Amino acid sequence: MLKRFSFLSVALVATLLSSAADASIVTGSNGTITAIMGTGLTDTNWNHYSSTGNIDPAKNIQLGLRAKQSFTNTYNNNMDGTYSFTAGTNWNFEWSITTDFHGFIAPANGGKHLNGLTYKLSVDFDPTAATDFVEFDPINLGSGWADHSIGDEATSNGAGQEATSASNYTTLITANTRAQNSWSLGMGFWNTFFGKSFNSNTSGTYTIGLKAYTGSTEIGNTSINVLVNAPSSVIPEPTSLVTFAGLMACGIGMIGRRRR
């Protein structure tokens, strides 16, 4: 049984909705978003929320999540918001945030760069029907910084920029509209900053969600369930490198090297 989650229900197929106001909202389980992170990653298999044409351009947002076997383009996408892996297989989840989606107007006409909104990434470490979420804003990190791949909708596959310092990170999120990263639950920063551990041999369901806000108003969300089953031999987890360059206001530093 899949866990119930408060995020937007995953569409079984891409669904086009026209709101009573002005927005065009598309959700789907096999969306295409250019992967500006890494090298050689495919652009497909994203479970996404995409909103365009809002009277308030700040609400034009695209959020994407997907899961894949580490270091491969094997997604095992069930096309219903779930991704399946055999226990013992190392897998990553990948997230993508695009502000001012299809607007190309940020910020003069109301569109937003990455730092113009706030976000909540929720990562479930409990494989049972219960949930144990780590939740934080992956973009606005206070005095911390991260190695996200950053660009905009015109950035080509694999061509995102990664920050080299806290000041460079601030410059990038202030001037750009797309950020992405690829993380494994076995990476060291989850334990260092959040006290969480992960065993890839443990079968169960792991829920991951992503929300965006303007002020206190939620403007978009998406979520996935990663289904881990049938134990197999363990693939050793390579050593993770963690980037720690400061503390957020709440005392959490940010965040580590991606695992692709």
N, C-alpha and C positions, 0 to 999 in steps of 0.2 A: 504494500500500500504506500502511495506517495504521501509525503508530508503535506499538510495544508499550510499555506503560506500567505501572508497578508499582501504580498506584492500582486501586481496585475496578473491575472490568469493567463497562462500561455496559450496562444492561439494554435489550433491544430494545423491550420493553413494560414497563409498570409491573408489578412482581412483588412479591407479598406473601409474606414468609417468617416462620415462627414458630420462634424459636430454642429450643434445648433448655433454656435457662434460662427467661427470662421476657419477652424483648423482642419487640416487633412491629417488623419492619424493612421499609420500603418503599423501593424504588429505581425510578426511571423516567426517561424521556427527554422527557416533556412535563408536568412537574409544575406545580402552581399554588402560588406563594408571593407574598404581597402585596408589591408593589414600593413600599417606603416611601421610596425615593430619587427624586429628579427630579420631573418634572411630566408626567403623561399617559402614563407607561409602563404597559404591560400586565403582568398578573400571571402569565402563562403561559410555556411554552417553557423551563422550568428542567429541567436534568438534575440529579437530586437524590438524596440519601441521607437518609432520615428514620427515626429510631429512637425508639420510645415504649414505655412500660410496663416499663422496667427496674427491677429490684429496687434497683439503685443509680441514683437519679435523675440523678446526674451524667452518666450515659451517654445521657440523653434529648437527642438532638441532631438538627438538620436542617442539611444543607449543600447549597447550590445553586450551579450555574454555568450560564451561557448566553452566547451571542454574538449580536450584532445589528449591523446597519448603523448607523453613528453618526448620532445625532439623529433616528432613526426608530424605529418598532416593527416593522421588517423583520428577522426572525430567521433565515430560511432554514434552519429546523430540519429535519434529515433523520430525526428520530425514532429515531436509533440512537446518540446521544451525539456526533454530528458536526453542524457548521454550515458552510454553504458560501457563499463570497463570491468575486466576480470580482476578480482582481488589479487594483489601482488604486482599489478601493473602500475607504474608511475604515470600519473595524469596531471595535467595543468588545467586551470580555468583561465580564460582570457577575457578581459573587459575592454570596452571601447566607449568613450564619451565624445560626442560632437555637439558643441554649442553652435548657435546661429545656423542651424541645419538648413541647407539650401538657401541661405540668406545672403551670405557674402557681404554683409552690411555692418558688421560689428565694428565699433559700438555706436557709430554716429547716429544711426536711425533706430536705436533701441535693441539691436542684437547684442549678444554677450560673448566676450572671450571666456576662456576656461575659468579664470578667477572671478568672473562676474556672477557665478551661481555657486550653490553649495550642493553637496552630494552625500549619499550614504551607501557605502558598500557593506553588505552583510554576508559573512562567511560562516557557515555552519560546520562545527567540528564534532557534532554528535551524529553517529551513523544510525542511531535508533529512530523511532517515530517521534521522539522528543527533539528539541533543537537546542543548540548551544552556540549562539552567534557572537562573533567578533564583529563590531560595527564601527566604522570610522569614515571620514571624508578622505578619499584617496588623492584629492587634488590640492586642497587648501591645508597646508601642513605647518602653518605657523613658521617657526624658524628652521623647520626641517626641510628636506628635499628628497626627491626620489629619481630613479633612473627610467621613468616613463618615456616612451617614444611620443614625441609631440610634433604636431604640424597642423594641417587643415585639410579640407576636402580635396584640395589640389595636390597634396603630397602623395607621391607615388609609393607603390608597394616597397616596404623595407627602408624607406627614406626618411623616417622620422628622426628628429633630433633628440639626443639625451643630454640632460643637464650635466655640467661638470662642477658645479658649485651651487650653494644656496642662492646666491644672487643671480646666477645664470638661470636657475630653475624659475625664480620669480619673473625674470624677463620673458621666458618662454611661455609661461601660462598666462601672462598679461597680454601677449601679442598673438596668441594662436587659439584655435577652436577645436582641436582634436587631440586626445591623449589616449594611449593604450598601454597595457602591460599584460604579461603572462606569468602567472604564479602557480607554484605547487604548494599544497598544504604541508608538505614536508620541509619547506624552506625554513631556515633558522630563525628568521625574524618573527615568525608567529610565536615561537617559544620565548625569544628574547624580550619582546615588547608586550605580548599578550598572555604568556604562560601556557600556550597551547601546544599539544603534540599530536602527531598523526601517524597512524600505522596503515600502510597501504595494503596490508593483508586483511584488514577488517572489512567485512561485507556490510553494506548498508546504503543509506541515502543521504547525500550531502546537498543541502540547499544553498544557493548563492543568489543574492539579489542586489540590484542597483537602482537607486532613486536619485532624482535631481529636484532641486528646489530653487525658486526665486523668492527670497525672503523666507517666510514660513510656509509658503504655498508649494505643495508638490506639483510638479509639471510633467513628470514622466517616470515610469519604472518598468523594469523587466526582471525576470528571475528564471533560473534553471534548476533542475534536480540532476545530480550526478549519481547514477545507480552503479554500485560496486557489488559484484557477486561472484560466486564460485571460486574459492581460493585456488591459487596457483603458486608457482615458485616466485620468490621475491626478486625483483630487479634492483640492484643496489642503487641507493639514492646518492648522486654525486654531491660533493660538498658545495654548499651554498655560500655565496658571498653576500654580505649584508652591507648596504650603504646606510650609515648613520651620520647625519650631518647637523643634528640639532634636535630640539624638543619642541613638540607642539605645545600649545597653551595648556592642554590637558596633561602634558607630561609624556606624550608618546612620540618617540622618534620615528623617522621614516627612512625609508623602507627599502627593501633589498633588491639584489640582482635578480632579473627575471630568469626563469627556467624555461627553455623553449623546447 
